[in-house]
């Protein structure tokens, strides 16, 4: 018997799977926060939410994150690839401010 076997066989010691119940109760599982619920939404839902905000006016990184768009720069890039004209300005604190200046399919 090697040292590892002795430790596992020692009386009073529990292995990782011994002595713990595996049954989980619903009250043991924390409910997801609103941010977690939004964050698990597909990118398409986040783009739609961001686009709706942009149509009302400029949106900054912090505003986007407040509605669970955790990677607003990525969503902006995807909207640009879909044809939306969006201008980004950077504030000194590295916060981006996004301005929608043209809808997709409504170019020159």
N, C-alpha and C positions, 0 to 999 in steps of 0.2 A: 504494500500500500504506500503510495507516494504522499508527499505533504499535502497536496491538493485534496486527495481522497480523505486524508485524516481530518482536514478542516471541514469538509462537507459531511463527514460521518460523525463529527464530534457532537455529543449530546448537548442540547440547549442551543445549538446554532441552527439558524434557518437559512436555507438556500434561497435564491431569488424567487422561486416558485412555491416555496413551502410556507404554510402558516398564514397565507393571505387569501381572503375570499376573492373570487373572480367575478362575483355577481355585482353589477353596477346598478344603482338605483337612480331613477330620474332626478331626484333631488341632489344627487352627488355631481351631476353634470351641470356646469354653469351655462346659462343661456348666452348666446352670442350677443355682443353689443350691436347697436345699429350700424356702427362703422364696419364691423366684421360681416354683417349681413350684406351691406352694399358692396363691400370689397370682393365678396365672393361672386358678385354678378359678373357676367361676361363683359368683355371690353365694349361690345356693341351698346350695351345699356349705359355704360359710363360715357361713351361718346355722345349718345343721344342726350344724356343729362347735361353734359358740358356744352353741347351745341345749343340747347335751349337757354342756358345761362348766357352764352355769348350773344345770342340774338337780343337779349335784354340790355347788354352793355358789356364793357370790359370785365374780364375775370382775372384775378391773380391766383397764384399757386395756393395760397392759404385758403382762399374761398373755395377752390376746387377740392382741396383736401378736407374741408369741413363737411362736404357732402360725399365723402368717401371715394373721391377720385384721387388715389394715392400717387399716381404717376401722370400728372396732367400733361407734362411735356410729351410723353408718349402718345397720349390721346390726341393732342394737338397735331403731332406729326401724322397720325393716321387720318385725321380730318383733312389735313393738307393733301395727303395722297388721294383722297376722295374728291379733291377739286375745290375745297373751301379755301378762300384767301384769308389768312390769319397773320397778323403782324404781332411779333413778340418784342416787348421791350423788357430790359432787365433793370431792376432797381439796384442800388448799391448793396443791399442786403441779400442779393442773389435771388430775390423773388421775381418770378416772371409775371408780366402782365400781358394778357392776350386780348387782341382786338379783332373781331370779325369784320372784315371790310368787303368781302364778296362771297356770295353763295355759290355752291357747286353748280356748274352748268350755266351760270349767268356772267361769263367772262366777256371780254371785248368782242 
